[in-house]
Every structure is written in C-alpha cells, then in structure tokens.
Amino acid sequence: MITKDRVIRFILIFLIASSLVLTYLIWMSPIKPPEKEVSNAGTTTAVQSNLKSATEAFLPNKAIWYQGTARSASTKESFISLIQTELINGKYGALTAVTDDDAYTAALGTTAGVELEYVGKFSLEEFLNVYNLKFPLGDEKSAAVTFDRIVLDFKENYLYLLNDSRPQTIYRAALEIAEGDISAYVTKNKKDFIGVSRGHETLPNFYYVDESISLPKYNYILATQPYTTFTSAFFSETSDLTINDNGQELIYSNSVGESLSIADVTGQVFYRSASNQNSNDNSYDRLVNNLYRQSFDALAPLGNQLGNLRYFDLNNNSLTFTTYLEGYPLMSPNFQGQVQVEFNGEHLSRIYSNVESVQIPIPADEQVLLPDTATFLTILGTAGVDLSKIENLQIGYQWQNLKEVSQVIVLIPQWFIRYAGEWYTQTELLTVLEVNS
C-alpha cells in the first residue's frame, strides 16, 4: 500500500522536474525585443501591458474593523481591496489639519468604521495618484503630508489620515462612502479576523494580537529569473551591455555608467545607477516628493515575475517591496522575493533584489502556533531585549533553504522585530545583541 509520504514525495519530484523543464525552456528561448505600438501622435512606444499595477504595489498592510470599543484585524487582500474600491468611489470635503491635542486618540476611538494600516509611512500625494482620487486639499500640500494609517469613521462621516510620529499629526476630510459592502464582508468572513488592541505601554500606537495565532508552513518550488529580467527592468540603456564574470559574480555594465551584479552563490542582484549627483540634502520631506513614484517606476517593469510584490517598509532613504503570502510579508536573507530601492537624496542610487522567488506551492499539513503579542514581548524582555528600542512587530514568513532539495524552500511563519531600523527574527535579534554586547 502506497503511504501518504510516498505520494507526497512523488508529487514533489514531479513538480521539481516540471520546474526544471520550464526553466530550461525559458533560458533557451530567444529573447524577443519589446513589441511596439503606434500612438495617436504617430510615435512608437513600448507596450506596457506587463507592468505592475500601482494599486497592487501600494496596498496597505492590514485592515482593522471598528465595532464599538472592539477591534479586529484582517490581512486578506480581498478585504483591503474592497475598502480601497469604496474609497475610490467616495466623495470628499477639503482636507484640513486638526490641531486638537486629543484628535489623534479620538480618531482611533471611533466606534463604527475601519482602518487601513501601513508598515512604513505613505505619501498623500502618491495615494491620490495611485487611486486617482479627486481630493480637495484646502491649505494642505499633498507632497508634505505623510501618514501611517487611514481611519474611515462611518458614524461621523470623516476620513482621517494619522501620522504616528512625535508630535502626532492628524488630517481630516468629510467623507461620503457606501460602507454597506464593507460591513457585509466582515459579517460573512468573521473567521478571517482576529481580535487586536492598542494603547499598551510598549509600542502604544501598535495593534497587539490578543490571542495566539496558528498559521501553516509552506513549501515552494523556486523560480529562477533570467538575468535579462533585471537588465531590461533596471537599465536605461541595454544596447551596449558588456559582461564580466570574475568567478564570484556576473557583472553587467553599459556606456552610461550603470552596472548590475548577480552573485553566483546567493543569486543576489545589485544594481547601481549612473547618477553622479551626490545630494547632501537627505531630509525626509525632500525624499517623500520623489521616493514612492521613482521606486514604483523602477519596480513596475518586473511585473509579477517576482511574485505578489507590495510596499512594505520605508527606512531612512530606502523603500522595500516584498512578496505577500496569504496577506503576510515574506522576509528573506538575500532579497529573495523582494526589491529594495535606495536613494541618495532625491536621486535613485541602488536597487537590491534576487533571481530567486517563490513559484509553485507544495501541499503541507504542518501548522505553527505563534504567541500573542504581549506574550512574545515578555519572551523578548526575559531574554534581555530592551523593549523600548523595538520600533515595530509584524507576523510574516521566513525564507529557509532546504539542504536536501536545492530547488525547494520552506516558508515558516514567525514574529519579526524591527530593531534599530532592521528586521530580525527572535533568534537573529538575540544573536546580534549577544555579538554587540
């Protein structure tokens, strides 16, 4: 009698073989130049049908449902996209700054509504551009407004943009929105929501998960992108590429000064722009005018070849997009399934990525039970972590290679800690702190 393990092993071998055949066919296929189309003006432009959509790339991290004093969160893209659709169809009054010291707390105390949360700050200017919103701005300049969360108050009919930084800032606009479909979704999909709360001593602006959460492990067959995926996406000029292989990495360069290296062992991609402009102005206000749009313009030509890439975090002068799996971000050691765009002042300077990304899921039955937030923080504190230095916590999937099968990786749900501007698992953070102690 064939056991379950033997069936799974057979499926695994078949999938790996199929993946290798597909990879071979991709690599051996001739590279076709981009198709052309004729515009109304008679000029030719490259077809853009394979570009990534900005509405996908800048989807918020999660949504929080308000019902009285209770709060429940969902990471489902279907729910977040539904809210975004209703926002697009909404009607707005002029946006104004609210100077009341209690306005921030009051907005988060809304008893009927929904909140959209970003991990890294987002720009109002880019938000309006992405969703094509006709939004009266009053005295506010969209490029100067950044926020961490959007609150839709169904009771008082207001939209709030909240910035968690000290001093906390808040912007408000009258809102007409059809909330019926949003409420109906919550009623129909209660199993997708988990209870959360905020206002705790550690990370007071962060939503704690109030109960342990069980998430599945995933096994995935790897996809390895052709190197031309990245040269075509990142280089401004590809007609005169030269290639140098030094035994450790393959290096592409062109006559305008751009370069791109691909590491032999890790598959990490490193692009350096041709810009020689070294701006000394690295102020945040200056960066936000350009960072989101330029980052997306660099990312868009990749389409969905690296997976479901979404905006994840903003750290000083770099913006990170990562693959989301079942609503949770993927964390990887060498930018697998990720794209990080780095700026020097307002000029794009570097891009990091990897030729490897997830492709085909393999059935797995194993679940991992993650502790609630308060318990996890207690574990960290007991291990010697200074909780006051934690900047953020997120549940995500950790990329791990399998020694036995090189073409398959395992994705393990974990708590991730943002500490001193970097993201770590519990083990990684404790190791770093031990080394630096």
Buried (B, 14 or more C-beta within 10 A) or exposed (E): EEEEEEEBEEEBEEBBEEBEEBBEEEEEEEEEEEEEEEEEEEEEEEEEEEBBEBBBBBBBBBBBBBEEEEBBBBBBBEBBBBBBBBBEEBEBBEBBBBEEEEBBEBBBEBEBBBBBBBBBBBBBBBBBBBBEEEBEBEEBEBBEBBBBBBBBBBEBBBBBBBBBEEEBBBBBBBBEBEBEEBBEBBEEEEEBBBBBBEEBEBBEBBBBBBEEBEBBBBBBBBBBBBBEBBBBBBBEEBEEBEEEEEEEBBBBBBEEEBBBBBBEEBBBBBBBBBBEEEBEEEEEEBBBBBBBBBBBEBBBBBBBBBBBBBBBBBBEBBBBBBBBBEBBBBBBEBBBBBBBBBBBBBBBBBBBBBBBBBBBEBEBEEEEEBBBBBBBBBEBEEEEBEEEEBBBBBBBBBBEBEEEBEBBBBBBBBBBBBBEEEBBBBEBBBEBBEEEE
